[in-house]
Amino acid sequence: MKKSLIALAFGTLGLGIAEFVMMGILPDVAAEMKVSIATAGHLISAYAIGVCVGAPPRVLARKYTLKHILVVLVSGFMDGNIFARLAPHFLTLLAARFISGLPHGAYFGVGSIVASKLADPGKGSTAVSIMFAGMTVANLFGVPLGTWLSNAVSWRVPFLLVGAWGVATLFCIRRWVPRVEGLPDTGFKGQFRFLKHLAPWLIIGATMFGNGSVFCWYSYINPLLTHVSGFRPESVSLLMILAGAGMVVGNLAGGKLSDIYMPGRVAMVTQGCIFAVLLSIFFFSGTGWLSVLLMCCCTAGLFAVSSPQQILLIRYSPGGEMLGAASAQVAFNLGNALGAYVGGLPLRAGLGYQYPALVAAPVALVGFSLLLVFYRRYERHAAHPDRA
């Protein structure tokens, strides 16, 4: 495996811990800040909104080398998490989460382009999935570690850990990632020209609704497991490891399958499975072992669609690849923000913690429908791009 791809994965690992650890430490944050769990869920939304705000302006950096852009983004992400560690009250922490999210989407966008440029012929989706693997490993080890540290010491410790990891990531990117020239400058307007076509909008919409559906449920996974599935709070860290294992398997499988089949087909089928799993979570989350199995299936699906959607947006954004790649993360995190909010609505109405999954199911169906339209219109009769 190329060291350059490992360096990129180090960055997504840190970003993954920063984004997902909030799900595991939400009760601890809510208790110290003296807010409800539903209100604390806004910290998830704040990070996601930061991603959406921070990604598009990166088109202004199109004249710089891609490696230089990566270094700047990692530095910003490191500073934001240290700020979160020092936040004295809820509003300050909310602002810190927003700032931490600003480099996230741009890093994934630029990193995806670098990974595809460094990939062997016909292995573009696999290379992108290796970069995404850092985020899945974050959920396998980093998030459970952060949850444990929050329970054992303080919820502030995981943010300090992420800040320190940023230093290691900077070193690896400087040492292992070769100089990759910036993309051809098509001008400011040229960066947005691809948005005149339907294909990227279908992918963006599918990404937003698909990931939003999962986050309706996953944002409140901790209380679901403890209050509905019957697990003890100290078991949550172990269960998060299992959820992370599902992400690792799903991510690698999605990348491999997309290099064999059409990425749109892989994303479409996976999104249909997510719809079925979310419905099953609502009905069967009261059974402990089945709830865990369904959790792993859903987290596997979440990342099985990520690299196919990312590579599709790069392919369908000629002249604006950096914005297209970043758009996937904008859609991903806008979905996360909306999902965390919508998933909290039944909780505010006094319903049980299994109801966010019921709200999530029709949202997942919308994502599937958009991918179905994309596949039938653009991929069903087309040759595989890597084999043309």
Solvent accessible surface area in square Angstrom, and as a share of the most:
residue,aa,sasa,rsa
1,M,167,0.75
2,K,85,0.36
3,K,123,0.52
4,S,9,0.06
5,L,9,0.04
6,I,53,0.27
7,A,0,0.00
8,L,0,0.00
9,A,13,0.10
10,F,51,0.21
11,G,1,0.01
12,T,0,0.00
13,L,29,0.15
14,G,0,0.00
15,L,3,0.02
16,G,0,0.00
17,I,7,0.04
18,A,0,0.00
19,E,6,0.03
20,F,1,0.00
21,V,0,0.00
22,M,0,0.00
23,M,2,0.01
24,G,3,0.03
25,I,0,0.00
26,L,1,0.00
27,P,42,0.27
28,D,43,0.22
29,V,0,0.00
30,A,5,0.04
31,A,77,0.60
32,E,85,0.38
33,M,24,0.11
34,K,179,0.76
35,V,41,0.24
36,S,63,0.40
37,I,43,0.22
38,A,17,0.13
39,T,46,0.27
40,A,0,0.00
41,G,2,0.02
42,H,67,0.30
43,L,0,0.00
44,I,5,0.02
45,S,14,0.09
46,A,11,0.09
47,Y,1,0.01
48,A,2,0.01
49,I,79,0.40
50,G,0,0.00
51,V,0,0.00
52,C,21,0.13
53,V,78,0.45
54,G,6,0.06
55,A,1,0.00
56,P,48,0.30
57,P,69,0.43
58,R,64,0.23
59,V,4,0.03
60,L,118,0.59
61,A,22,0.17
62,R,31,0.11
63,K,153,0.65
64,Y,121,0.46
65,T,24,0.14
66,L,0,0.00
67,K,46,0.19
68,H,90,0.40
69,I,8,0.04
70,L,0,0.00
71,V,19,0.11
72,V,75,0.43
73,L,3,0.01
74,V,3,0.02
75,S,35,0.23
76,G,28,0.27
77,F,4,0.02
78,M,28,0.13
79,D,84,0.44
80,G,1,0.01
81,N,0,0.00
82,I,68,0.35
83,F,73,0.30
84,A,0,0.00
85,R,78,0.28
86,L,114,0.57
87,A,0,0.00
88,P,94,0.59
89,H,100,0.45
90,F,30,0.12
91,L,127,0.63
92,T,25,0.14
93,L,0,0.00
94,L,49,0.24
95,A,45,0.35
96,A,0,0.00
97,R,1,0.00
98,F,69,0.29
99,I,70,0.36
100,S,1,0.00
101,G,0,0.00
102,L,48,0.24
103,P,7,0.05
104,H,0,0.00
105,G,0,0.00
106,A,0,0.00
107,Y,3,0.01
108,F,0,0.00
109,G,0,0.00
110,V,1,0.00
111,G,0,0.00
112,S,0,0.00
113,I,4,0.02
114,V,0,0.00
115,A,0,0.00
116,S,35,0.23
117,K,103,0.44
118,L,32,0.16
119,A,22,0.17
120,D,83,0.43
121,P,133,0.84
122,G,33,0.32
123,K,100,0.42
124,G,14,0.13
125,S,0,0.00
126,T,19,0.11
127,A,4,0.03
128,V,0,0.00
129,S,1,0.01
130,I,27,0.14
131,M,0,0.00
132,F,5,0.02
133,A,19,0.15
134,G,3,0.03
135,M,4,0.02
136,T,0,0.00
137,V,48,0.28
138,A,0,0.00
139,N,2,0.01
140,L,30,0.15
141,F,124,0.52
142,G,8,0.07
143,V,3,0.02
144,P,5,0.03
145,L,80,0.40
146,G,0,0.00
147,T,1,0.01
148,W,139,0.49
149,L,29,0.14
150,S,7,0.05
151,N,86,0.44
152,A,60,0.46
153,V,105,0.60
154,S,33,0.21
155,W,5,0.02
156,R,42,0.15
157,V,39,0.22
158,P,0,0.00
159,F,0,0.00
160,L,91,0.45
161,L,61,0.30
162,V,0,0.00
163,G,3,0.02
164,A,62,0.48
165,W,74,0.26
166,G,0,0.00
167,V,90,0.52
168,A,40,0.31
169,T,0,0.00
170,L,29,0.15
171,F,118,0.49
172,C,10,0.06
173,I,0,0.00
174,R,153,0.56
175,R,167,0.61
176,W,79,0.28
177,V,2,0.01
178,P,64,0.40
179,R,168,0.61
180,V,14,0.08
181,E,101,0.45
182,G,26,0.25
183,L,25,0.12
184,P,107,0.67
185,D,74,0.38
186,T,56,0.32
187,G,28,0.27
188,F,105,0.44
189,K,168,0.71
190,G,2,0.01
191,Q,7,0.03
192,F,71,0.30
193,R,125,0.46
194,F,3,0.01
195,L,43,0.22
196,K,164,0.70
197,H,115,0.51
198,L,72,0.36
199,A,4,0.03
200,P,1,0.01
201,W,129,0.45
202,L,13,0.07
203,I,0,0.00
204,I,27,0.14
205,G,13,0.13
206,A,0,0.00
207,T,3,0.02
208,M,39,0.17
209,F,69,0.29
210,G,2,0.02
211,N,1,0.01
212,G,4,0.03
213,S,0,0.00
214,V,0,0.00
215,F,1,0.00
216,C,1,0.01
217,W,5,0.02
218,Y,4,0.02
219,S,1,0.01
220,Y,2,0.01
221,I,1,0.01
222,N,16,0.08
223,P,4,0.02
224,L,1,0.01
225,L,0,0.00
226,T,28,0.16
227,H,128,0.57
228,V,38,0.22
229,S,11,0.07
230,G,63,0.60
231,F,52,0.21
232,R,160,0.59
233,P,90,0.56
234,E,118,0.53
235,S,25,0.16
236,V,3,0.01
237,S,21,0.13
238,L,112,0.56
239,L,11,0.05
240,M,3,0.01
241,I,57,0.29
242,L,71,0.35
243,A,0,0.00
244,G,0,0.00
245,A,38,0.29
246,G,9,0.08
247,M,0,0.00
248,V,30,0.17
249,V,101,0.58
250,G,4,0.04
251,N,0,0.00
252,L,78,0.39
253,A,40,0.31
254,G,1,0.01
255,G,0,0.00
256,K,115,0.49
257,L,74,0.37
258,S,0,0.00
259,D,16,0.08
260,I,90,0.46
261,Y,105,0.40
262,M,18,0.08
263,P,0,0.00
264,G,0,0.00
265,R,92,0.34
266,V,14,0.08
267,A,0,0.00
268,M,21,0.09
269,V,82,0.47
270,T,21,0.12
271,Q,0,0.00
272,G,22,0.21
273,C,73,0.44
274,I,4,0.02
275,F,54,0.22
276,A,54,0.42
277,V,22,0.13
278,L,0,0.00
279,L,57,0.28
280,S,30,0.20
281,I,4,0.02
282,F,39,0.16
283,F,133,0.56
284,F,100,0.42
285,S,1,0.01
286,G,56,0.54
287,T,60,0.35
288,G,19,0.18
289,W,179,0.63
290,L,38,0.19
291,S,4,0.03
292,V,18,0.10
293,L,91,0.45
294,L,20,0.10
295,M,1,0.00
296,C,28,0.17
297,C,61,0.36
298,C,0,0.00
299,T,0,0.00
300,A,22,0.17
301,G,7,0.07
302,L,1,0.00
303,F,1,0.00
304,A,12,0.09
305,V,2,0.01
306,S,8,0.05
307,S,0,0.00
308,P,0,0.00
309,Q,3,0.01
310,Q,1,0.00
311,I,7,0.04
312,L,1,0.01
313,L,0,0.00
314,I,23,0.12
315,R,67,0.24
316,Y,63,0.24
317,S,0,0.00
318,P,91,0.57
319,G,23,0.22
320,G,1,0.01
321,E,44,0.20
322,M,4,0.02
323,L,9,0.05
324,G,0,0.00
325,A,0,0.00
326,A,2,0.02
327,S,14,0.09
328,A,4,0.03
329,Q,9,0.04
330,V,31,0.18
331,A,2,0.02
332,F,11,0.04
333,N,0,0.00
334,L,64,0.32
335,G,1,0.01
336,N,1,0.01
337,A,8,0.06
338,L,87,0.43
339,G,2,0.02
340,A,2,0.02
341,Y,111,0.42
342,V,43,0.25
343,G,0,0.00
344,G,0,0.00
345,L,77,0.39
346,P,10,0.06
347,L,29,0.14
348,R,108,0.39
349,A,77,0.60
350,G,67,0.64
351,L,86,0.43
352,G,30,0.29
353,Y,53,0.20
354,Q,46,0.20
355,Y,63,0.24
356,P,1,0.01
357,A,1,0.01
358,L,66,0.33
359,V,46,0.27
360,A,0,0.00
361,A,1,0.01
362,P,75,0.47
363,V,36,0.21
364,A,0,0.00
365,L,79,0.40
366,V,62,0.36
367,G,0,0.00
368,F,56,0.23
369,S,48,0.31
370,L,44,0.22
371,L,0,0.00
372,L,63,0.31
373,V,69,0.40
374,F,0,0.00
375,Y,24,0.09
376,R,125,0.46
377,R,158,0.58
378,Y,56,0.21
379,E,7,0.03
380,R,105,0.38
381,H,155,0.69
382,A,50,0.38
383,A,72,0.56
384,H,13,0.06
385,P,66,0.42
386,D,56,0.29
387,R,155,0.57
388,A,114,0.88
